[in-house]
Amino acid sequence: MTVEHVVVVGAGLSGVRTVEALRGRGYAGRLTLLGQERHRPYDRPPLSKAVLKGDADTSFIDTDLERLQVDFRPGVAAKSLRAGVVETTEGELDYDGLVIATGADPIRLPGDGPQHVLRTLDDAHELRVMLVPGARVTVIGAGWIGAEVATAARRAGCAVTVIEAAQAPLASAIGTELGARTIPWYDGIDLRLGTMVESVDEGGVRLVGGEFVESHVVVTGIGVRPAVEWLADADIDLHNGVVTDEHLRTSLPGVVAVGDCAAWWSRRWGARLRVEHWDTAINAPEVAAATLMGEEAVYDPVPYFWSEQFGHMLQYAGHHASGERIVHRGEPEGKWAAVWLTADDRLAAVLAVDRPRDLVQGRRIIEAGHRLDTERLVDPQVALRDCVV
């Protein structure tokens, strides 16, 4: 089938990179890019880092949509989908190639009180002006976003409380054992672990059990859900996002999905993954573009992400659910790493804290599928690459 008009729904990094990839592969047809926000496309990771801290005001993506001959429509959202047609807030759009790149939406908690999330550029600007010395800031959730917001709030001189339902920060991402290693970083913060929130009310947060935590600012950082509600009535498979194969094809002909909303099949891990991180948004579009143009490209990366919190750089690569045991490199008080090994001593994942070399080398080892010498592995002075059998 000749593709004459590609519609990309979602003007975040995934959507923009797909547009660039299509043009880079020689696609000369019509390209329409829909963006729900009225901003020009921007990158999200800096929002909880440089933008929130006041080190930058924007994180716009350096791309020339006019030169790429893209019909960019900011402030236009998709409402529904049927084969060949996207219904938008400004009418219907016919397509013969469609890219679903609608990302994810933050989860909010019950209650009538104001609660802030950090997902958009406007969110970051709105929250930044509230982080002033002496402000009582309550952050719900000690995951990646919660920790980064707490970092910015403490730096701004706020009185910070962090409420986390699990027994350690980052427990849902990397497990309780490793997450507990970050507890000392919360020095000067009222960190409440194993604590549930009942509701966000006027003036603060009501905890399960009745205690009320007075707050000037409440930030909810308990995760996101794929933004696929507009597809509820479409003839397309949905399960924890838009279901795709290893080529990023959906169950609807001529339609691919990329980014936070895509649940893709990984040959490497033998599992369906949905990865909400920048590396996926930057690399998956090449495969999506190739697939739309009839090429046989496969998306099967080693997932990667990073976080800057409390003066530390955390970097992760792999899929630790495939590992059976953890080996530590270094002590919690300094620079350290943890690696997950399979039953036959192959590297499934690596978490590096202020040890970027371990991350870089570990990612390459995972890609190559090498086995490791576990006796050498436990010595942090031995480079990971020198542990390869």
N, C-alpha and C positions, 0 to 999 in steps of 0.2 A: 504494500500500500504506500502510495506517495504521501509524505507528510508535508502539507502546505501551510498549516497554521498550528503552532504550539502555544498552548496557554500554560503559564506557570502560576500556580496559586500559592502565594506566599513570597514576600520580598525580603526575607531574611537572607542570611549567608548562603543557605542551601539553594534558595531560588535564584539568587544572583549568580552563584557559581555555575548553576545549570545553564543559565542563559549564556554565560561566557563559554562554557564547554561546547554548547551547540554551535555557536559561531566559530569556535576554534576548530571544530571538526568539519567545517564547511557547510553547515546548514544555512541556506539562503532564503528560506521561507519567512512567513510572518511570525513574529514573536510578541506575545502579550504577557506582561508581568503585572499581576495584581498584588497590591500591598494594602493590608487592612489599616495600617497606620498611615498618617499623612507625612511622615518623615521620609527622606530619601533612605535607601537601604543602609543599615549599620550593623556592626559586629556586637554581639552580646557579652562576651567575657569581660571586656573592660568596664561594663556597667557596675559590677560589684567590686571592681578594683580601682582603676584610675579615675573613672567618672565619679563614683560615690565618694572617694577620698578627696575630690577637688583637684586632682592633678591633671584632669582633662575635662572638657565640656561635651565632647562628642566622640563618637567612634565610627564615623561614616566610612563605608567601604569605598575604596578608591577604584571606581569603575565608571566608565563613560557609556551610559545606556543609550545616549543619543547616537554616539559613534557606532554602537552595536546595532543600531536601528531596532530598538526595543520600544514597543508601545507601553510605557510604564504608567500604570493607573494607581496612584496613591489614594488611600481612603476608600478603596473598593474591596469589599469582602465577598467571598463565595457563600451562597446560601444553600445550594443543593446541586446534585449532579445526576445526570442521566447520560446514557451512551451518546457521545458526540456533542453534548451541550452542558455548559456550566451556567447555572443561574446565579447572578451576582446582585448586589444591592443597586446596580445601575442597569439591570437588564440581562438578557441572555447572550452568551458567547458560544459560537460554534467552534469546535476544535477537531483536529484529527490526531493530535498528540497532546497529552496532558501530563503535567508534572504536579504532584501533590507535595507541597512543601510548607504546610501550615503550622508546623512546629508544635508547641505544647503550651498549655495554660496553667498558671499556678493554682494550687489547691488552697482554698480559703477555709477558715474555721467558722463555726456557728457564732452568732452574737450580733448585736446591733451597734457595737462600738467600731470606731475606725481602725482598720488594719491595713497595713501597707504590704505590698509584695514588691519583688524586684525582678522584673522581666523585661520592661521596656525602657527606652531612653527617658520618657516622661516619668516613669517610676523612679529612676535614679535621681533625676533633678528634684523631684518632689521630696524625696527622702533626704537628700543631701542637705537641704536648707534647714531641716529639723534636727540635724545632728550638731547641736551646739553644746558648749560646756555646761554641765549641770543638768542637762535634760535626762530624765529617767526613760531609758530605752529598754523595752523588753523584746527579745528576739525569741520566737517560738521555732524550735528546731535547730539542732547543732550539726546539721549536715554541711555540705560544701557552701551553699549560699549563706546559711545562718552564721557559720564561722567567719565568712568574709565580711558580712554586715557587722558582726560583733567587733571584728578587727577595726573597721572604719569608725564605728561608734566610740570605741575606747580611745582611739587615736584622737578623736575630736573632743575628748574630755567629758563624755557622757557617763552617767551612772548606768552600767549595763547589767541586765539580768538575762540569762539564756536558759530557756526551759526546754528540756529534751526528754521524751518519753522513754527512750532506751537507757541502758546503764552506762553508756559512754558516747561521746561525740563520734560521728561518722560510723556508728555501729551498723547501720543498714547498708552502708557502702563497702566497708572493709572489714567488718566484724568487731565484736566487743573488745577482743584482746588487743588488737592494733589501735582501735579508736581510743582505748584507755590511755595509750601513750601520749595523747594530745591533751589530757586533762590539765597537766601543769601549765600549759600555755595560757590557760584562762585565768591567770593571776590578775587580781583586781576586778574580776567579773564574778557576779553571783550566779554560779553555774548550778542548776538544779536538775539532776539526773533522775531517771525513773519517775518523772513527774508528768501528769496528764493535764491538759487544758480542757476545761468544760466549755468556756465561751470567751469571746472578746467583747467586753462591755464598755460603756462610756467610762473613761478614766482608767482603764486598765484591763487586766486579765483575771478571770475567775478560774481557779484550779479545781480539779476534781477533789472533793473533800471540803470545799467551801472557802479556802483562803483566797484573798483578793490581792493581787500584785498591782499596786498603783503605778501608772505609766503615763508619760507624756506622749510616747510614740510606741506603737506595737507593730512589729514586723513579723509576718508569717512566712516561714521558709521551710515548709514540710513536704516539698516535692511538687511535681507537675503531672498533668495528664495530657496525653496527645490530643491535639485540637482537631478532632474528627467528628464533632457533633453534626456538622453540615453534611456529612456523608451517611447519616443514619438511615435514610430511605433509599440510598443508592444500591445498585446491584454490584457490590464490591465487598470483599472479605475484610472484616475488621476484628481484630483481637489484640488488645493492648497496642492499638495503633492500626495503621494500614498494613495488612499482610502482603509481603512481597516474596519473590523467590530470590535466588542468589544474583540475578541480573537486575533486581529492583523492579521487576514487572509485577503489577498487581493482577487481580483476577479479572479486571476489566480491560479488554483489548485496547492497546494504544495508550495505556496509562501507567506511569511509574510513580514511585514515591521516594522521597529522600528526607534526611534530617531527623529531627526529634519525633516526627509522627510515623516514621517507617519502621516496621517490625520485619527485619530481613532474615533470610535463612543463611546461616554460616556453615559452609562445608568444613571449615577448619575445626569448629567446636561441636558440630553436629547438633546445633541448637538454634532457636530463633532468638535474635537479639534486637533490642531497641536501645540505642546508646544516645544519651542526651548531652553530647559534648561536641565541642568545636571541631575536633579532628574528623568526625563523621560528616559534619556539614561542609567541610572544605574538600573532602576527597570523594564522597559518594556521588556527587554530581557528574563526574567524568563517566562513571558507569551508567548512570541514568541517561545521559545524553547519547552514549554509544548504543544503548538498548533502543532508544527511540529511533535511531537511525538504522536499525536493523543489524547492528554488529553484535558479536558474541563476547561481551565483557562480563567479568564476574567481580562482584564486590565481596571480599572476604579478608578484611584487614585484621590487624592486631589492635583492638580498641585502645585508645590513649586519651588521657585527660590530665589536667593539672589544677592546682589551687594554691593561691597565695594567702596565708593566714598567720597572724601573730608573728611575723618576721620569718616564717618558714615557707619553703617551696615544696609542695607535695606533688609528685608525679607518679602516674600509674599507667601501666600497660598490661594488656592481656585479658584473661577471663578467669578469675580465681575460682569460680564455681567448678572448673574442670580440675582443680588441684585437690590433693588429698591431705597435704600437710604443709606447715609453714616453717621456714628456716629464717632466723634472724641474722642480720649483719649489722653489727654496731649496737651501742647502748642507747636507751631512750633519751639520756641526757644530752647526747651529741647528735652527730649526723648518722643516720641509720637507714637501713632498708630492710624489707621483708620480701621473701620470695615464696610463691606457692609452687609446690612440686607435684607432679603426677606420680602414680604408683611406680613407674619405671624411671623416675628421676629426671623427667623432662620439665622444663620451665613452663608453667601455666600462666603466671602473672608475676609482676614485680611492682612493689610500692617503694619509692625512693623519697626520703626526706632529706633535702639539702645534699643529695648525692646524685647529681644529674648524670654522671658517667654510668652509674648502675642502671639508670633508666634507659639510656641510649643503647648500651650493650645488651641489656636484658631484652629489649624489644627485638633486636636483631636475632638473638638466640631463640626467642619464641617463634619468630618467622621461619627460622631454619629448622626448628624441631630438634635441636641438639639435646643430648643427655648431659648431665652435670655430675662432677665429682663432689659429693656432698661434704666430704672432709675438708676440702679446700674452700667450699662455698661459705662455711661459717666464719671464715677469717675475713673481716672487712678490709684488710690490707691487700687481699688478693683480688685482682680485677675479675669481674664476672666472666669476661671472655677467656680468662686463663683457667676457668673451672670447667670448660667444655671438655668432654671426654673425647 
